[in-house]
Amino acid sequence: MSDFTLNGSAVGALALSCAYLLVHTVGETRKLAHIPSVGFNGPLLSYISALQLLWDPPGYLRRAWRTIPPSTHFVKVPGFSRWVVVGTRPEHYKEIAGAPDHQITLRMAVEEFLQARYTMFDSEIGDNGHVAPIREKLNRSLSDLVPEVYDEAKFVFHDEFPLVDERPFVAFPTIVKIIARTSNRILVGLPLCRNPEYIDTCINYAVVVFVMSHILCFIPPFLRSFVNWLVSPVPSRVKKMTGFLQPLIDTRRKAVEDEGEGYEQPASWRKSTGKGDRDIVLRTMSVNFGSIHTTSLSFTHGLFSLLSQPQHIDTIREEVEQCIQDEGWTRAANGQHAVLGQLLEGNAEIRSAGRPHPSLKVQLVSGQRMVMVDCTLSGVFLPKGTMLGTNAIEAQFDEDVFGENALEFDPYRFKIQLPTSTLHTLTFGYGKHACPGRFFAAQEMKLLVAYFLIHYDLKLENPDGKRPKNLWLNAFNMPSSNARVLMRKRKGVAL
C-alpha cells in the first residue's frame, strides 16, 4: 500500500510539473511572439529544437545563426524550462550589461538558473557582501598571495604526483583537487586547505548545486520549497562544512577581539563580522562554488589544447623558465607569461575530426540577465521576466574580429591580458558584473601551468594525440572527465 501511494505521488508530481511547464511555456511564447526563434516557434514544437540544441549545442547554434537576417537584433533560444532571448551581435550584450540593475539584473538571473534561494541561501547572503572585499582587498593583495599559492602548489603536486617514472593521471578531477587546494590556501589557510574531507566537501557542493537547480527548475514555484526540503542534500553539506569551519571561526574571532583592526581576516569574511557563524560558513561555500569549478574547467581546456598541439610546449616552457629565472615565483614573473596567458584565454580553439569545437568558453549562452521591468533594447520590446543572454560562440569566434583562422588554436593570438574583459573575450563575463575574482584566478592558473611545464613532461595518453572530445551538459562546455595525461618528472630542475 505504501509503495502504491508513493508511486502515485511521484506520478502526480510528474504530471503537475509537466502541466506547469506547458502552461509556463505557452504563456512565455505568447509574450515573446514578436521575437524570432531559433528553431521551432510553437510552445510544443520548441521542445524538438531544445533537444536538437542539447545534442549538438555549438553546431546547432552556429547553423541557426547563419540564417538570421542582419537586421535582427534579438532571437529567442529554446530550453526545456524557458526561452532565453539572445542578442545577435556582441554589441547587444554591451547594451544588456550596461543597463541599470533595477531594469536588467544579474542577481535574479542567477536566482532563476541556479535556484539560488534554495541551493545557495540567496535569502541570507544574497546581498553579495563578500564580493566587494574580494574585488577591493584581494585584488590589491595579489603580489602578496603568490608565495602562498606557490607553496601550496609544491605540496599538492607532491601529493598528487609522487612518482618520478612516467605515469598517467585523469586530468579533470585531479585539476579540480589542485585548484581547490590552492584556492583554499588563500580562503581558509593552513592546515584546513590540506584536509581531504574538507576539500571533497567543497568540490561536491558545486555538483549538488547544479543537480538541485536543474531539478527545481522543472518544479512549480509553489512546490519548490517542499521539494527542496524533501530531497535536497544542501543542508547536510552546510552542516558538514560548519563542522570544518567552526574551530577556525572561533580562533579567528578571538584573534579579532585580541588584536582588533590589526588582524587580517579572509576577504570573504569581512562583511560577516557580527552576523553570526552561519553567515561566514555560507559565504565561504559561495566563494568556493565560484572559484573552484569554473577555474578548473578553463585550466583543463587550456591544458588539453596545449597538449594536442605539442609543438608550442617548448616555446612556452622557455618563456616561463626565463621569467622565473629573472623574477622568481612572483607576480612580476607571472605577469610576463605573455604566451601562457594567451593559451588560457577564452578564444583558444582547435580543429578535431574536421569539425571545430570550442575549448575554453564554459557556457554556450553566457552573461544571463533577468528583465525586471518592461523595457526596450535596440528597438525590441522585452517584457518583465524575460531571460537574456549572449551567444558566446559567435562573440568569441567572430571572423570579422579574429580573421579566417578564428576557429583554430593559436596561443599567440592576443595582446590583452587573460583577465581583461571585452565583448569578444567573455571567459570572466563583461561589464560591472564581470567576475570579481578573475585577477586571482588568472594568476593562479598561470602559476600552476608554469609549475606543470617546468617540473613535468606531459602528453595526452591517446595514441593519436588528438584533443579529448568535450561534453556538453545543457549549455555548459565540459572537458572530458576521464581523459588521461601521461606525465614524467623532469630531472635536474632547480627552479
C-alpha positions as CSV (number, residue, x, y, z in Angstrom):
1,M,0.0,0.0,0.0
2,S,2.8,2.4,0.9
3,D,4.6,1.6,-2.4
4,F,1.4,2.3,-4.3
5,T,0.9,5.6,-2.5
6,L,4.5,6.6,-3.1
7,N,4.3,5.7,-6.8
8,G,1.0,7.6,-7.1
9,S,2.5,10.6,-5.5
10,A,5.5,10.5,-7.9
11,V,3.3,10.2,-10.9
12,G,1.1,13.1,-9.6
13,A,4.2,15.3,-9.0
14,L,5.5,14.5,-12.5
15,A,2.1,15.3,-14.1
16,L,1.9,18.5,-12.2
17,S,5.4,19.5,-13.3
18,C,4.6,18.8,-16.9
19,A,1.4,20.8,-16.7
20,Y,3.3,23.7,-15.1
21,L,6.0,23.6,-17.8
22,L,3.4,23.5,-20.6
23,V,1.4,26.4,-19.1
24,H,4.5,28.4,-18.4
25,T,6.0,27.8,-21.9
26,V,2.7,28.7,-23.7
27,G,2.5,32.0,-21.7
28,E,6.1,32.9,-22.3
29,T,5.9,32.0,-26.0
30,R,2.9,34.4,-26.4
31,K,4.8,37.2,-24.6
32,L,7.8,36.7,-26.8
33,A,5.9,36.0,-30.1
34,H,7.3,39.2,-31.7
35,I,10.9,37.9,-31.3
36,P,12.2,35.4,-33.9
37,S,13.1,32.0,-32.6
38,V,16.0,29.7,-33.2
39,G,14.3,26.5,-34.5
40,F,10.6,25.9,-34.0
41,N,8.5,28.7,-32.5
42,G,5.5,26.9,-31.1
43,P,5.3,26.0,-27.3
44,L,5.3,22.3,-28.0
45,L,7.5,22.0,-31.1
46,S,10.1,24.2,-29.4
47,Y,11.0,21.2,-27.3
48,I,12.2,19.5,-30.5
49,S,14.6,22.4,-31.1
50,A,15.6,22.2,-27.5
51,L,16.5,18.5,-28.0
52,Q,18.5,19.4,-31.1
53,L,20.3,22.1,-29.2
54,L,21.1,19.6,-26.4
55,W,22.5,17.1,-28.9
56,D,25.0,19.5,-30.6
57,P,24.8,22.9,-28.9
58,P,27.6,24.8,-30.8
59,G,26.9,23.2,-34.2
60,Y,23.2,23.8,-33.9
61,L,23.6,27.4,-32.8
62,R,26.1,28.2,-35.5
63,R,23.9,26.8,-38.2
64,A,20.9,28.7,-36.9
65,W,22.9,31.9,-36.7
66,R,23.7,31.8,-40.4
67,T,20.0,32.1,-41.2
68,I,19.3,35.1,-39.1
69,P,18.8,38.3,-41.2
70,P,21.4,41.1,-40.5
71,S,18.6,43.4,-39.3
72,T,17.6,41.1,-36.5
73,H,18.8,42.3,-33.1
74,F,17.4,39.5,-30.8
75,V,16.3,35.9,-31.2
76,K,14.9,33.5,-28.6
77,V,16.6,30.2,-28.0
78,P,14.6,27.3,-26.7
79,G,15.2,25.5,-23.4
80,F,13.3,22.8,-21.5
81,S,12.2,25.2,-18.8
82,R,12.0,28.6,-20.6
83,W,13.2,30.7,-23.6
84,V,16.4,32.7,-23.5
85,V,16.4,35.9,-25.6
86,V,19.9,36.3,-27.1
87,G,21.5,39.3,-28.7
88,T,22.6,38.5,-32.3
89,R,25.8,40.6,-32.0
90,P,28.2,41.3,-29.2
91,E,27.3,44.9,-29.2
92,H,23.8,44.0,-28.0
93,Y,25.4,42.4,-24.9
94,K,27.1,45.7,-24.1
95,E,23.6,47.3,-24.1
96,I,22.4,44.5,-21.8
97,A,25.3,44.6,-19.4
98,G,25.2,48.4,-19.2
99,A,21.6,48.6,-18.2
100,P,20.8,49.7,-14.6
101,D,20.2,46.8,-12.2
102,H,16.6,47.9,-11.4
103,Q,15.9,47.3,-15.1
104,I,18.0,44.3,-16.0
105,T,19.7,42.3,-13.3
106,L,22.2,39.6,-12.8
107,R,21.1,38.6,-9.4
108,M,17.6,37.4,-10.4
109,A,19.0,35.6,-13.4
110,V,21.3,33.6,-11.0
111,E,18.4,33.0,-8.7
112,E,16.5,31.5,-11.7
113,F,19.1,29.3,-13.3
114,L,20.8,28.2,-10.1
115,Q,17.7,28.3,-7.9
116,A,20.0,30.2,-5.6
117,R,17.3,30.8,-2.9
118,Y,17.4,27.0,-2.2
119,T,20.8,25.9,-3.3
120,M,23.0,28.9,-2.2
121,F,20.9,30.5,0.5
122,D,20.3,33.7,-1.5
123,S,17.8,35.0,1.0
124,E,20.6,35.0,3.6
125,I,23.7,36.1,1.7
126,G,22.1,37.5,-1.5
127,D,23.5,40.9,-0.6
128,N,26.8,39.6,-2.0
129,G,28.6,41.3,0.8
130,H,31.6,39.1,0.3
131,V,32.1,40.3,-3.3
132,A,33.2,43.9,-2.6
133,P,36.1,42.7,-0.3
134,I,37.2,40.3,-2.9
135,R,37.2,43.0,-5.6
136,E,38.9,45.6,-3.4
137,K,41.1,43.7,-0.9
138,L,42.0,40.5,-2.7
139,N,42.9,42.2,-6.0
140,R,45.2,44.7,-4.2
141,S,47.0,41.8,-2.5
142,L,47.8,39.6,-5.5
143,S,51.5,40.2,-5.2
144,D,51.5,39.1,-1.6
145,L,49.5,35.9,-2.4
146,V,51.9,34.4,-5.0
147,P,54.3,32.9,-2.4
148,E,51.4,31.1,-0.6
149,V,49.9,29.8,-3.9
150,Y,53.3,28.6,-5.0
151,D,54.0,27.0,-1.6
152,E,50.7,25.1,-1.8
153,A,51.3,24.2,-5.4
154,K,54.6,22.4,-4.4
155,F,52.7,20.4,-1.7
156,V,49.7,19.5,-3.8
157,F,51.8,18.4,-6.8
158,H,53.9,16.3,-4.5
159,D,50.8,14.7,-3.0
160,E,49.1,14.1,-6.4
161,F,52.3,13.1,-8.4
162,P,54.8,11.5,-6.0
163,L,56.4,9.2,-8.6
164,V,59.4,10.1,-10.8
165,D,58.7,7.5,-13.5
166,E,56.1,8.0,-16.2
167,R,52.6,7.6,-15.1
168,P,49.1,8.6,-16.3
169,F,46.6,10.7,-14.3
170,V,42.9,11.5,-15.0
171,A,43.2,15.2,-15.8
172,F,40.0,16.9,-14.9
173,P,39.3,15.5,-11.4
174,T,43.0,15.9,-10.5
175,I,43.0,19.5,-11.6
176,V,39.8,20.2,-9.6
177,K,41.6,19.0,-6.5
178,I,44.7,21.1,-7.2
179,I,42.6,24.3,-7.8
180,A,40.5,23.6,-4.6
181,R,43.7,23.2,-2.6
182,T,45.4,26.4,-3.9
183,S,42.3,28.5,-3.7
184,N,41.5,27.4,-0.1
185,R,45.1,28.1,0.9
186,I,44.1,31.8,0.4
187,L,40.4,31.4,1.6
188,V,40.8,29.4,4.8
189,G,44.6,28.9,5.1
190,L,46.6,26.1,6.7
191,P,46.0,23.4,7.8
192,L,42.4,23.2,6.7
193,C,43.2,23.6,3.0
194,R,45.0,20.2,3.1
195,N,42.2,18.3,4.8
196,P,41.0,15.8,2.1
197,E,37.5,15.6,3.6
198,Y,37.1,19.4,3.6
199,I,38.3,19.7,0.0
200,D,35.9,16.9,-1.1
201,T,33.1,18.8,0.6
202,C,33.9,22.0,-1.2
203,I,34.1,20.2,-4.6
204,N,30.9,18.1,-4.1
205,Y,28.9,21.2,-3.1
206,A,29.1,22.5,-6.6
207,V,27.8,19.2,-8.0
208,V,24.9,19.3,-5.6
209,V,24.0,22.9,-6.6
210,F,23.9,22.0,-10.3
211,V,21.8,18.9,-9.8
212,M,19.3,20.5,-7.5
213,S,19.0,23.7,-9.6
214,H,18.1,21.5,-12.6
215,I,15.5,19.6,-10.6
216,L,13.9,22.7,-9.1
217,C,13.6,24.5,-12.4
218,F,11.1,21.9,-13.5
219,I,9.0,22.1,-10.3
220,P,6.2,24.6,-10.0
221,P,7.3,27.6,-7.8
222,F,4.7,26.9,-5.1
223,L,6.1,23.4,-4.6
224,R,9.8,24.2,-4.7
225,S,10.3,24.8,-1.0
226,F,8.6,21.5,-0.2
227,V,10.6,19.5,-2.8
228,N,13.8,21.2,-1.7
229,W,13.1,20.3,1.9
230,L,12.3,16.7,0.9
231,V,15.2,15.8,-1.3
232,S,18.0,18.5,-1.2
233,P,21.4,17.4,0.2
234,V,22.4,21.0,0.6
235,P,21.6,21.4,4.3
236,S,23.7,18.3,5.1
237,R,26.6,19.9,3.2
238,V,26.2,23.1,5.2
239,K,26.2,21.1,8.5
240,K,29.4,19.2,7.4
241,M,31.1,22.5,6.3
242,T,30.2,24.1,9.6
243,G,32.0,21.2,11.4
244,F,35.2,22.0,9.5
245,L,34.9,25.8,9.8
246,Q,33.7,26.3,13.3
247,P,37.0,25.8,15.1
248,L,38.6,28.2,12.6
249,I,35.9,30.8,13.1
250,D,36.2,30.6,16.8
251,T,40.0,31.0,16.6
252,R,39.8,34.0,14.3
253,R,37.0,35.7,16.2
254,K,39.2,35.5,19.3
255,A,42.1,36.9,17.3
256,V,39.9,39.8,16.1
257,E,39.0,40.5,19.7
258,D,42.6,40.3,21.0
259,E,44.2,42.2,18.1
260,G,41.4,44.5,16.9
261,E,41.6,46.1,13.5
262,G,45.2,44.9,13.1
263,Y,44.1,41.3,12.5
264,E,43.8,40.4,8.8
265,Q,40.6,38.4,8.1
266,P,40.0,36.4,4.9
267,A,38.4,38.6,2.2
268,S,35.1,36.6,2.1
269,W,34.6,37.1,5.9
270,R,35.0,40.9,6.1
271,K,31.3,41.6,5.7
272,S,30.3,38.8,8.1
273,T,31.7,40.3,11.3
274,G,28.9,40.4,13.8
275,K,26.4,38.5,11.6
276,G,27.0,35.1,13.1
277,D,29.0,32.0,12.3
278,R,26.4,30.6,9.8
279,D,26.9,33.7,7.6
280,I,30.6,33.0,7.4
281,V,30.0,29.4,6.5
282,L,27.6,30.2,3.7
283,R,29.8,32.9,2.2
284,T,32.8,30.5,2.3
285,M,30.7,27.9,0.5
286,S,29.6,30.5,-2.1
287,V,33.2,31.7,-2.8
288,N,34.3,28.1,-3.2
289,F,31.5,27.5,-5.6
290,G,32.6,30.4,-7.7
291,S,36.3,29.8,-7.6
292,I,36.9,26.0,-8.0
293,H,35.0,24.6,-10.9
294,T,35.0,27.4,-13.4
295,T,38.7,27.8,-12.9
296,S,39.2,24.1,-13.2
297,L,37.2,24.0,-16.4
298,S,39.3,26.7,-18.1
299,F,42.5,25.2,-16.8
300,T,41.7,21.7,-18.2
301,H,40.5,23.1,-21.5
302,G,43.8,25.0,-21.9
303,L,45.9,22.0,-20.9
304,F,44.2,19.8,-23.4
305,S,44.5,22.4,-26.2
306,L,48.2,22.8,-25.5
307,L,49.0,19.0,-25.3
308,S,47.1,18.5,-28.6
309,Q,49.5,21.0,-30.2
310,P,52.8,19.9,-28.6
311,Q,54.9,22.0,-31.0
312,H,54.1,25.0,-28.8
313,I,55.3,23.5,-25.5
314,D,59.0,24.2,-25.8
315,T,58.4,27.9,-26.6
316,I,56.0,28.4,-23.7
317,R,58.3,26.5,-21.4
318,E,61.3,28.6,-22.4
319,E,59.3,31.8,-21.8
320,V,58.3,30.5,-18.3
321,E,61.8,29.5,-17.4
322,Q,63.2,32.8,-18.4
323,C,60.6,34.7,-16.4
324,I,61.2,32.6,-13.3
325,Q,65.0,33.0,-13.6
326,D,64.6,36.8,-13.8
327,E,61.9,37.4,-11.3
328,G,61.4,34.1,-9.3
329,W,58.0,32.9,-8.4
330,T,56.4,36.3,-8.1
331,R,53.6,38.2,-9.6
332,A,56.0,40.1,-11.8
333,A,57.1,36.9,-13.4
334,N,53.5,35.7,-13.6
335,G,52.5,38.8,-15.4
336,Q,55.3,38.3,-18.0
337,H,53.9,35.0,-19.1
338,A,52.5,36.5,-22.3
339,V,52.1,33.3,-24.4
340,L,50.9,31.4,-21.3
341,G,48.2,34.0,-20.7
342,Q,47.1,33.7,-24.3
343,L,47.0,30.0,-24.1
344,L,44.4,30.2,-21.3
345,E,42.3,33.0,-23.0
346,G,38.8,32.2,-23.9
347,N,39.3,32.0,-27.7
348,A,41.8,29.2,-27.9
349,E,40.3,26.6,-30.2
350,I,41.4,23.6,-32.3
351,R,40.0,21.5,-35.1
352,S,39.1,18.0,-34.3
353,A,38.0,15.3,-36.7
354,G,37.2,18.0,-39.3
355,R,34.7,19.8,-37.0
356,P,35.9,22.6,-34.7
357,H,34.7,22.6,-31.2
358,P,35.1,25.4,-28.6
359,S,37.6,24.6,-26.0
360,L,37.6,27.2,-23.3
361,K,34.3,29.1,-23.0
362,V,32.5,27.3,-20.2
363,Q,28.9,28.3,-21.4
364,L,27.3,28.4,-24.8
365,V,25.0,31.3,-23.8
366,S,26.6,33.4,-21.2
367,G,26.0,36.7,-19.4
368,Q,22.5,35.8,-18.3
369,R,20.4,38.7,-17.1
370,M,16.7,38.9,-16.0
371,V,14.4,41.7,-17.2
372,M,12.8,43.3,-14.1
373,V,10.6,45.8,-15.7
374,D,9.2,46.1,-19.3
375,C,11.9,47.8,-21.4
376,T,13.1,48.2,-25.0
377,L,16.6,47.5,-26.2
378,S,17.7,48.2,-29.8
379,G,14.1,48.8,-30.7
380,V,12.9,45.4,-29.4
381,F,10.3,45.2,-26.6
382,L,11.4,42.9,-23.7
383,P,8.6,42.1,-21.2
384,K,9.3,41.7,-17.5
385,G,10.6,38.2,-16.6
386,T,12.5,37.7,-19.9
387,M,15.8,35.9,-19.5
388,L,18.6,37.5,-21.6
389,G,22.0,36.3,-22.7
390,T,24.7,36.5,-25.3
391,N,25.9,33.9,-27.9
392,A,29.4,33.2,-26.5
393,I,30.4,31.1,-29.6
394,E,29.7,34.0,-32.0
395,A,31.3,36.6,-29.8
396,Q,34.5,34.7,-29.2
397,F,34.9,33.2,-32.7
398,D,33.9,36.2,-34.8
399,E,35.8,36.1,-38.1
400,D,35.4,39.8,-38.5
401,V,37.5,40.3,-35.4
402,F,39.8,37.2,-35.4
403,G,40.2,36.5,-39.1
404,E,39.6,33.4,-41.1
405,N,41.5,31.2,-38.6
406,A,39.2,32.2,-35.8
407,L,38.4,28.5,-35.2
408,E,42.0,27.4,-34.9
409,F,44.0,27.1,-31.7
410,D,46.6,29.9,-31.7
411,P,48.4,30.6,-28.4
412,Y,49.9,33.8,-29.9
413,R,46.7,35.5,-30.8
414,F,46.1,38.0,-28.1
415,K,47.8,41.2,-26.8
416,I,45.4,41.7,-23.9
417,Q,45.9,40.1,-20.5
418,L,44.0,37.0,-19.6
419,P,41.6,38.7,-17.1
420,T,40.7,41.5,-19.4
421,S,37.0,41.6,-20.1
422,T,35.8,42.7,-23.6
423,L,32.8,41.9,-25.8
424,H,34.9,39.3,-27.6
425,T,36.6,37.7,-24.5
426,L,33.8,36.5,-22.2
427,T,35.6,33.9,-20.1
428,F,35.1,36.0,-17.0
429,G,32.0,37.9,-18.1
430,Y,31.7,41.5,-19.1
431,G,30.9,44.9,-17.6
432,K,30.2,45.9,-14.0
433,H,29.3,42.3,-13.1
434,A,32.4,40.6,-14.5
435,C,33.9,38.0,-12.2
436,P,35.5,39.9,-9.2
437,G,38.0,37.2,-8.6
438,R,39.2,36.9,-12.2
439,F,42.6,38.5,-11.5
440,F,43.4,36.0,-8.8
441,A,42.0,33.1,-11.0
442,A,44.2,34.2,-13.9
443,Q,47.3,34.5,-11.7
444,E,46.5,31.1,-10.1
445,M,46.1,29.3,-13.5
446,K,49.3,30.8,-15.0
447,L,51.3,29.8,-11.9
448,L,50.0,26.3,-12.0
449,V,50.5,25.7,-15.7
450,A,54.0,27.2,-15.3
451,Y,54.7,24.7,-12.5
452,F,53.4,21.9,-14.6
453,L,55.6,22.8,-17.6
454,I,58.8,23.4,-15.6
455,H,58.7,20.3,-13.5
456,Y,57.0,17.7,-15.8
457,D,56.9,16.4,-19.3
458,L,53.3,15.9,-20.4
459,K,51.5,14.3,-23.3
460,L,48.0,13.0,-24.0
461,E,47.6,9.3,-23.4
462,N,45.5,8.6,-26.5
463,P,47.8,7.4,-29.3
464,D,46.6,9.8,-32.0
465,G,47.4,12.8,-29.7
466,K,44.0,14.5,-30.6
467,R,42.3,16.7,-28.1
468,P,39.8,14.7,-26.0
469,K,36.2,15.5,-27.0
470,N,34.3,17.9,-24.9
471,L,31.0,17.0,-23.2
472,W,28.1,19.5,-23.4
473,L,25.8,19.4,-20.4
474,N,22.9,21.6,-21.4
475,A,24.7,24.8,-22.3
476,F,27.8,24.0,-20.3
477,N,31.0,23.0,-22.1
478,M,32.8,20.4,-20.1
479,P,36.3,18.9,-20.8
480,S,36.4,15.1,-20.9
481,S,36.1,13.9,-17.3
482,N,38.0,10.6,-18.0
483,A,40.8,11.7,-20.4
484,R,44.2,10.8,-19.1
485,V,47.5,12.6,-19.4
486,L,50.9,10.9,-19.3
487,M,53.5,12.7,-17.1
488,R,57.1,12.3,-16.2
489,K,59.0,14.4,-13.7
490,R,61.8,16.3,-15.4
491,K,65.2,15.8,-13.8
492,G,67.7,18.4,-12.8
493,V,65.1,21.2,-12.5
494,A,66.3,23.8,-10.0
495,L,63.5,26.4,-10.4
